[in-house]
Amino acid sequence: MKFKQSLDLMSSIIVFLNLYLKASKAPPHTLTGLSLEERNPQIIEQLMPFFGWIYQHYFRVQTDGWEYIPKNGKVLLIGSHNGGLAAPDTVMMTYDWFRQFGTERLAYALMDRRIWQFLPGLARLATQVGTLQPTPRLARTALRRGAALLIYPGGAKDVFRPYHLRHCINFQGHRGFIQLALQEDVTIIPFISYGAHSTLIVLEDIYPQLQQLHRWGMPWLGGIDPGVFPIYLGWPWGVAIGPLPNIPFPLKLHTRVCPPIIFERYGQSASHDREYVHQCYRQVVDTMQKELDQLVIEEERACLKL
């Protein structure tokens, strides 16, 4: 049995690497994350065994709350980012989505456009899974097609937030997702995770210091402002400086879909009311923080019973 599992794993790794190489060699003007038509259900199907092994054996994922997501129609999924560029909770939630709803149901996720510059091969492969550059036009179009849309409002600063903030919802005050929900009259469904932010240990973000040096004349490497510059402990570097890719520690993850959040008012007028947008933003952040606090309590109690 173990021999067969090893063969299956090797086969799935080879498939992943082949798809990655093909995406890396794609013409520069393709797989840019600027079109809804680049999503490819056949590619997703081929990737499922690889990520399924990681789900079951590497992270040993526990998940719940999927009954809160409607079986069809548009929905806005809002998550808290964790675990560096590997973002293991994101990958595992994506795998869970396809397990629950199949690869044909329209689903997209917004990803920082700098990934297409830093890691073009990975970004192009992710494009075929449904990743888009974060433009309002693409986000609106996806929802108007009845798709599920996944957004991490905290972005790079959230995914690399220091370890002591691992149990904090940290959206950096970004409210664009609230305006999108109000304009498109779409329900927000939050999701959270426990364990993913321990798959690397972020000690500090020294971006503010480097930003000051940049103002004094120091150029950004490659001419790209990274937006974040962590110091972290993780594989394979030991100690890493900067937003480098990492191999996550094999820790157990618990992902949770939370109950829907429905606002009192929707429409263009509501989306342009700054005070109301802020109120809705606080509602989402506070709700997600309470859910995460509860999940942390559950996991810590479970650890004490071991």
C-alpha positions as CSV (number, residue, x, y, z in Angstrom):
1,M,0.0,0.0,0.0
2,K,2.8,2.4,0.9
3,F,4.6,1.5,-2.3
4,K,1.5,2.4,-4.4
5,Q,1.1,5.7,-2.5
6,S,4.8,6.5,-3.2
7,L,4.2,5.8,-6.9
8,D,1.1,7.9,-6.9
9,L,3.0,10.7,-5.3
10,M,5.9,10.6,-7.7
11,S,3.4,10.5,-10.6
12,S,1.5,13.6,-9.3
13,I,4.8,15.5,-8.7
14,I,5.9,14.8,-12.3
15,V,2.5,16.0,-13.6
16,F,2.9,19.2,-11.5
17,L,6.4,19.9,-12.7
18,N,5.4,19.3,-16.4
19,L,2.5,21.7,-16.1
20,Y,4.8,24.2,-14.3
21,L,7.4,24.0,-17.1
22,K,4.8,24.4,-19.8
23,A,3.4,27.5,-18.0
24,S,6.9,28.9,-17.6
25,K,7.5,28.6,-21.3
26,A,4.2,30.1,-22.4
27,P,4.4,33.2,-24.6
28,P,4.9,36.4,-22.6
29,H,1.5,37.8,-23.7
30,T,-0.4,34.8,-22.5
31,L,-1.5,33.6,-19.0
32,T,-1.2,37.2,-17.7
33,G,-4.1,37.0,-15.2
34,L,-5.9,39.7,-17.2
35,S,-8.6,37.5,-18.7
36,L,-11.3,35.3,-17.3
37,E,-10.9,32.9,-20.2
38,E,-7.4,31.6,-19.1
39,R,-8.9,29.4,-16.4
40,N,-8.6,25.8,-17.5
41,P,-10.6,23.0,-15.7
42,Q,-8.6,20.3,-17.4
43,I,-5.4,21.7,-15.9
44,I,-7.1,21.9,-12.5
45,E,-8.1,18.2,-12.8
46,Q,-4.5,17.2,-13.5
47,L,-3.3,19.1,-10.4
48,M,-5.8,17.6,-8.0
49,P,-3.8,14.4,-7.1
50,F,-0.7,16.4,-6.2
51,F,-2.5,18.8,-4.0
52,G,-4.6,16.0,-2.6
53,W,-1.5,14.3,-1.3
54,I,-0.3,17.5,0.3
55,Y,-3.8,18.0,1.8
56,Q,-4.1,14.5,3.3
57,H,-0.5,13.7,4.3
58,Y,1.6,16.9,4.6
59,F,-0.8,19.3,6.3
60,R,-3.4,16.7,7.4
61,V,-6.1,19.3,6.9
62,Q,-9.2,19.5,9.0
63,T,-11.9,21.7,7.5
64,D,-15.5,22.7,8.3
65,G,-18.3,25.2,7.5
66,W,-18.7,24.4,3.8
67,E,-22.5,24.3,4.2
68,Y,-22.4,28.1,4.4
69,I,-21.5,28.4,0.7
70,P,-24.4,28.2,-1.7
71,K,-24.3,25.5,-4.3
72,N,-24.3,27.9,-7.2
73,G,-24.3,31.6,-8.0
74,K,-21.9,34.5,-7.2
75,V,-20.3,34.8,-3.8
76,L,-17.5,36.9,-2.4
77,L,-15.0,34.9,-0.3
78,I,-12.9,36.9,2.0
79,G,-9.9,35.4,3.7
80,S,-7.0,36.1,6.0
81,H,-3.6,35.4,4.4
82,N,-1.1,33.2,6.1
83,G,2.3,31.5,5.7
84,G,4.5,33.5,3.3
85,L,4.5,33.1,-0.4
86,A,3.6,29.4,-0.1
87,A,0.3,30.5,1.6
88,P,-0.6,26.9,2.5
89,D,-4.1,27.8,3.8
90,T,-4.9,29.4,0.4
91,V,-3.8,26.4,-1.5
92,M,-5.6,24.0,0.7
93,M,-8.8,26.0,0.7
94,T,-8.6,26.1,-3.1
95,Y,-8.2,22.3,-3.2
96,D,-11.2,22.0,-0.9
97,W,-13.3,24.2,-3.1
98,F,-12.7,21.9,-6.1
99,R,-13.5,18.9,-3.9
100,Q,-16.7,20.4,-2.8
101,F,-18.0,22.0,-6.0
102,G,-16.0,20.4,-8.9
103,T,-13.6,22.1,-11.3
104,E,-16.3,23.4,-13.7
105,R,-18.0,25.8,-11.3
106,L,-16.6,29.3,-12.0
107,A,-14.2,30.4,-9.3
108,Y,-11.5,33.0,-9.4
109,A,-9.0,34.5,-6.9
110,L,-7.2,37.8,-6.9
111,M,-3.4,37.7,-6.6
112,D,-0.8,40.5,-6.2
113,R,0.3,41.5,-9.7
114,R,4.0,41.5,-8.5
115,I,3.9,37.7,-8.5
116,W,3.8,37.7,-12.3
117,Q,7.1,39.6,-12.1
118,F,8.8,37.7,-9.2
119,L,7.6,34.2,-10.0
120,P,6.2,34.2,-13.5
121,G,6.1,30.4,-14.0
122,L,4.1,30.0,-10.8
123,A,1.8,32.9,-11.6
124,R,1.1,31.5,-15.1
125,L,0.2,28.1,-13.7
126,A,-2.0,29.8,-11.0
127,T,-3.7,31.7,-13.8
128,Q,-4.9,28.4,-15.3
129,V,-6.4,27.5,-11.9
130,G,-8.3,30.8,-11.9
131,T,-6.0,33.5,-10.5
132,L,-6.5,37.0,-11.7
133,Q,-4.6,40.3,-11.3
134,P,-6.5,42.5,-8.8
135,T,-8.3,45.0,-11.1
136,P,-11.8,46.2,-10.3
137,R,-13.0,45.5,-13.8
138,L,-12.0,41.8,-13.6
139,A,-13.5,41.4,-10.1
140,R,-16.9,42.9,-11.2
141,T,-17.0,40.9,-14.4
142,A,-16.3,37.6,-12.5
143,L,-19.1,38.3,-10.1
144,R,-21.5,39.3,-12.9
145,R,-20.8,36.0,-14.6
146,G,-22.1,34.3,-11.4
147,A,-18.6,33.2,-10.2
148,A,-17.2,32.8,-6.8
149,L,-14.4,35.4,-6.2
150,L,-11.7,35.0,-3.5
151,I,-10.0,38.1,-2.1
152,Y,-7.3,38.5,0.6
153,P,-7.6,42.2,1.5
154,G,-4.5,42.2,3.7
155,G,-2.2,41.2,0.8
156,A,1.5,40.8,1.2
157,K,1.6,42.5,4.6
158,D,-1.0,40.0,5.9
159,V,0.7,36.9,4.5
160,F,4.1,38.0,6.0
161,R,2.8,39.5,9.3
162,P,5.0,38.8,12.3
163,Y,4.5,35.6,14.2
164,H,3.2,37.3,17.3
165,L,0.3,38.6,15.1
166,R,-0.5,35.1,13.7
167,H,-4.0,35.1,15.4
168,C,-4.9,38.6,14.2
169,I,-7.0,39.6,11.3
170,N,-4.9,42.2,9.5
171,F,-6.5,43.8,6.4
172,Q,-4.4,47.0,6.5
173,G,-7.5,49.2,6.3
174,H,-8.2,48.0,2.7
175,R,-11.9,48.6,2.0
176,G,-12.1,47.9,-1.7
177,F,-13.7,44.5,-1.2
178,I,-16.5,46.2,0.8
179,Q,-17.3,48.6,-2.0
180,L,-17.3,45.7,-4.4
181,A,-19.7,43.7,-2.3
182,L,-22.0,46.7,-2.0
183,Q,-21.9,47.7,-5.7
184,E,-22.5,44.1,-6.9
185,D,-25.0,43.2,-4.1
186,V,-23.1,40.1,-3.2
187,T,-22.9,38.2,0.1
188,I,-19.5,38.0,1.9
189,I,-18.5,34.7,3.2
190,P,-15.3,34.8,5.4
191,F,-12.9,32.0,6.0
192,I,-10.1,31.6,8.4
193,S,-7.4,29.1,9.3
194,Y,-5.3,27.9,12.2
195,G,-1.7,26.6,11.8
196,A,-0.8,28.1,8.5
197,H,1.0,31.0,9.9
198,S,3.3,28.7,11.9
199,T,4.6,27.0,8.7
200,L,7.3,29.7,8.8
201,I,8.2,32.1,11.6
202,V,8.1,35.7,10.6
203,L,10.3,37.7,13.1
204,E,9.8,41.2,11.8
205,D,9.0,43.2,8.7
206,I,11.8,45.7,8.0
207,Y,10.1,47.3,4.9
208,P,9.5,50.7,6.6
209,Q,13.3,51.0,7.1
210,L,14.1,50.0,3.5
211,Q,11.4,52.3,2.2
212,Q,13.2,55.2,4.0
213,L,16.5,54.1,2.3
214,H,14.7,54.0,-1.0
215,R,13.6,57.6,-0.5
216,W,17.2,58.5,0.1
217,G,18.2,56.9,-3.2
218,M,18.6,53.2,-2.8
219,P,17.0,51.4,-5.8
220,W,14.6,48.4,-5.3
221,L,16.0,45.1,-6.6
222,G,14.9,44.6,-10.1
223,G,13.1,48.0,-9.9
224,I,10.1,46.3,-8.1
225,D,8.8,47.7,-4.8
226,P,8.1,44.5,-2.8
227,G,5.7,46.2,-0.4
228,V,7.0,44.0,2.4
229,F,10.4,42.8,3.5
230,P,10.3,40.2,6.2
231,I,12.9,38.4,8.2
232,Y,11.8,34.9,8.8
233,L,12.8,31.4,9.9
234,G,11.9,28.7,7.4
235,W,12.9,26.0,5.0
236,P,15.1,25.9,2.9
237,W,16.9,29.1,4.0
238,G,17.1,28.8,7.7
239,V,17.0,32.6,8.1
240,A,15.6,34.4,5.1
241,I,15.6,38.2,4.5
242,G,13.0,39.4,2.0
243,P,9.8,37.9,0.5
244,L,11.5,34.8,-0.7
245,P,9.6,31.6,-1.5
246,N,9.7,29.0,1.2
247,I,8.9,25.3,1.8
248,P,6.2,25.3,4.6
249,F,6.8,23.2,7.8
250,P,4.5,20.1,7.7
251,L,2.1,21.3,10.4
252,K,-1.6,20.3,10.8
253,L,-4.0,23.0,9.4
254,H,-7.5,23.7,10.3
255,T,-9.5,25.8,7.8
256,R,-13.0,27.1,8.5
257,V,-15.7,28.7,6.4
258,C,-17.7,31.1,8.5
259,P,-21.4,32.2,8.3
260,P,-22.3,34.7,5.7
261,I,-22.2,38.4,6.4
262,I,-25.1,40.4,5.0
263,F,-25.1,44.2,5.2
264,E,-28.2,46.4,5.8
265,R,-27.8,48.4,2.5
266,Y,-26.4,47.7,-0.9
267,G,-26.0,49.7,-4.1
268,Q,-23.9,52.5,-5.5
269,S,-25.1,55.0,-2.9
270,A,-24.1,52.7,-0.1
271,S,-20.7,52.0,-1.7
272,H,-19.9,55.8,-1.8
273,D,-20.9,56.4,1.8
274,R,-17.5,56.5,3.5
275,E,-18.9,56.1,7.0
276,Y,-21.1,53.2,6.0
277,V,-18.2,51.5,4.1
278,H,-16.1,51.8,7.2
279,Q,-18.9,50.4,9.4
280,C,-19.2,47.4,7.1
281,Y,-15.4,47.0,7.1
282,R,-15.4,46.9,10.9
283,Q,-18.2,44.4,10.9
284,V,-16.3,42.0,8.7
285,V,-13.0,42.4,10.5
286,D,-14.6,42.1,14.0
287,T,-16.7,39.1,12.9
288,M,-13.6,37.3,11.5
289,Q,-11.6,38.1,14.6
290,K,-14.2,36.5,16.8
291,E,-14.3,33.5,14.6
292,L,-10.6,33.1,14.6
293,D,-10.4,33.6,18.4
294,Q,-12.9,30.8,18.8
295,L,-10.9,28.5,16.4
296,V,-7.7,29.2,18.4
297,I,-9.4,28.3,21.6
298,E,-10.7,25.0,20.1
299,E,-7.3,24.1,18.8
300,E,-5.5,24.9,22.0
301,R,-8.0,22.8,24.0
302,A,-7.5,19.9,21.5
303,C,-3.7,20.1,22.0
304,L,-4.1,19.9,25.8
305,K,-6.1,16.7,25.5
306,L,-3.3,15.0,23.5
